[in-house]
Structure formats: structure tokens, C-alpha cells
Amino acid sequence: MKEQLIQRYSAAERINHWIVAVCFILLAISGLAFFYPAFFWLTGVFGTPQLARIIHPFVGVIMFVAFARQFFRYWHHNLINSEDIRWMKSVKTVLSGHEVGDTGKYNGGQKGMFWLMCVCMAVMLVSGFIAWRPYFAGYFPIPVIRLALLAHAWAATGLIAGIIVHVYAAFWVKGTIRAMVEGVVTHAWAKKHHPRWYRDMTGKQK
């Protein structure tokens, strides 16, 4: 019997997602190298430490621009409602394999991750520009640059932690990776994990 599939992401959406993902990996690796001496060897991801310092902020701008496209495309799907609060309060039940609530395109955890990314990206963009030598750092006093670097590090740490959970959840929920690789999910997957979205996409009430 042929699988019944629903398109979850278009090719453009998937490409945009993977641009953000690749940029994040490069930035996380080089950022760890800058902030922790034990990981300095990771600057080799861009060839040399000098190149890493030059390229890191440019990749950061690319990631922010790509994420901005995601923000304007998805923000209205990520407004938190009562069903999401119910989902968040029932995380233990969800982790046991039982879905909770009438979930739309995204569940409470995915929405929380979306807004965490928005906050962290904004903080890293502003703090990154303040500390960016030789272009912008010269316009700010040293104490402000130090605070910017601290904020940048904390925002990056929060984002890395969030992405680790995001990736784990993607592998844990069978069928999720397929959505971002092939762009489709089965009717069964949609009905189980995102029942309201399933009804919106198919017109079926059950």
C-alpha cells in the first residue's frame, strides 16, 4: 500500500534550514575555540586561527539573515496558546511517547525553541557587532566591548544547549528527520504528533 504523505516543508524552506544549521555548526566550533583555550585547535575549521577570527563574524551575519527569513516565515505558527501550555506541563507524558493536546504545526517545545533562538540570535547579532574588529569595536569603550563579549558568550551557550535538545528531539521522534530532508511526513505521523495541523492540511476532522 502506497504511503499517504503530506508536504511539511518546501525545498526553499529546507535549504534555508540547512544554511542556518551549517552556519551554526561552524560558528559553534570556532566560537568554542575563541572562548576556551583547550579548544583553540578547533580554529582549524576555517584553516588558521587568523582566518577563523576574520570569517567567524561574516558567517554569523549569514546565519542571522537566513534565520530572519525563517522568522518571518514561521513566527505566526509559533504564537503560544493554551494547548502549548498544556503540552509544556505534560512533558513527562510526552517523553513517554504519548502526545498531549490538540497540537498545530508546532508543539510547545518547538515554539519555545523558536523564541529561544530569536532572543539568542538578536543578542549575538548586537553584541557581535559591538565586538567586531576592525569594523565596529573602535566606536565603543572597552567596558562596553567586554559586556558585549560576555552577553555573546551567554547567548551562544544558551543557543548551543537549545540546539542539542532540538537535534536530540528530531532523532527521538521517528519521522521528523524525513520532514527536513525530504520535506514530507506520513498522514499517521502528522495525525499523531500534530493533529490540528493534520486536519488543516487534509480537511479531515478525524
N, C-alpha and C positions, 0 to 999 in steps of 0.2 A: 504494500500500500504506500502510495506516494506521500511524503511528508507535507503537511499543511504549514506554510511559512508566512510570516509577517515581516515586512521590512521595518527594521528598528532604526537603522542609520543609513544615510545615503553615502555614496563614495566620497563626496566632498567632506562630509562630516567625519568620516573615518580617517581621511588623510589629515584633516585638521587636528584630530585627536592624537594621531601618531607623531605629528610635528611637535606638539606640546610634550608628549611623552619622551621623545628623543632629546629634546632640549633640556627637559627636566633631568634626565639621567646625566647628561654632560655637565650641567650646572651643579648637580648634587656632588658628583665625583670631584670636580675642580674646586668647588666650594669647601668640601671637607679638607682638601689638600691645603687650602689657604688658612683655614682656622685651626687645624690640628697638625702640628709638626710631624707626628708619627705617620701621617698620611700624605706628606709632601710629595712622595714619589708618584702620587696619582695625577700630578700636574702633567704627566706624560700623556694624558688623554688628548691633549692638544699639541703634543710634540715636545715642547720645552716649558719650563716654568714661566719664562718671559712671554711666550706666546699665549699661555694659559691666562695670564693676567690681562693681556690685551683682548683676547677673544671672549672670555667669560661674560663681560657686560653686554657685548653685542648679541651673544646667544640669549642672554636674559631679555633683551628687548624683543627678539624674535619670539620667544616663548610668551611674553606678555601680549604681543599683538595677536598671536594665534589664539591665546586664551580669551582675549577680548572678543574675538569672533564667536567663540563658544558661549561667552556670557550673553551676548545679545541674541544668540540663537536659542538659549535654553533657560534664561532667567525666569520666564513666566511658567515654566514647568517645575520650578524649584521653590515656589512660594509655599511655606509650611502651613498646613491646615490641621484640623483636629485628628484626621486619620494618621497623619505623620506623628503627632504627639503620642497617639495610641501605640503606633509602631515602636517608637523610641522607648516607651515604658515597658514594652514586651520583648526586649532584645533577647533575653534568655530563651523565650519561647521560639523566637526566630532562629536562634543559633541551634536549637534542637531539630530544626528542619520544618517547622510549621509556620506558615506565613500568617501575619496578623493584619487585619484592616482591609479596607477597600482601596488598595494602592493604585495610584495613577501611573504615569510614565516612570516616575522615580519614587523610591520609598524614603522614609525619614532619614535613614543613614546616608543615602546618596545625596539627599538635599543638604544634610549637614556638611558633607564633604565638599559639595559645591560652594557653599558660603564660606567654609574654612579656606578654600583655595582663593576665593575672591579677596578675602581680608589679607591673607599672606602675600598674594601677588601684588596687591596695592602697596603694602608696607615695603616689600622688597624693591618695587619699582622706585618709590620715592627715596628710600634710604640708599639704594644703589646709585641713583643719580648724584646724590649728595657726596658720596664717597668716590665717585668715578674720576680717576686721574687719567690724563691731564686735562680733561674737558670741563668738569664742573666743580671738583673739590676745591679749587682755588677761590671760589666765591663764598666759601663757608669757613668759619673759625674751627680750629682743631677740636674743641669740646663738642661742637655740633657733629663733626665727622665721626668722632668716637661714639656718640649716641646713635648715629645712623648705622654704624657698623654693628653695634650691639643689637639694635632693632632688626637689622638684616639677618643676623645670625639666629635670633629667636624665631623670626618668621620662617626662615629656611628650615629650622629644626621642626617647627610645627607642621610645615608642609611635607617634609620627608616622612614624619610619623603618619600623617594622614594618608599619604600615597601608599605606604607599606600596607596599611589596613585596606585601602582601596584595591590594591593588587591581590591581596590575600582573599578578599571577598569575591573578586572576579573569578579566581580559580576555584573557590569553595562552592559557589553556586554554579552547578553544571549548566552549560549552555550560554553563559554570559560572555565568555571569550569569543564565541562564534558571532555574537552580535557586533563586536567591534572589528572582527577580521573579515567576515562575510557580509555583515550588515543585516542579517536576518535571524529570527528566532522562531521556534515552533509555536503553534497555537497552544499546545499543552504548557510550555514554559511561560508564555505570556499570561495565560489564564491563571496559573498557579502563583506567579510572583507579582504580576501587575494586572489584577482583574479589571479595574476600571479602565485602564489603557486598552486592555484586550477588547472590552465592549465598545470603546470609542473607535477602535480600528476595524472591527469586524461588523459592528452593528448588532451583534448578538447580545441578548440580555442574560444569557447563562453560559 
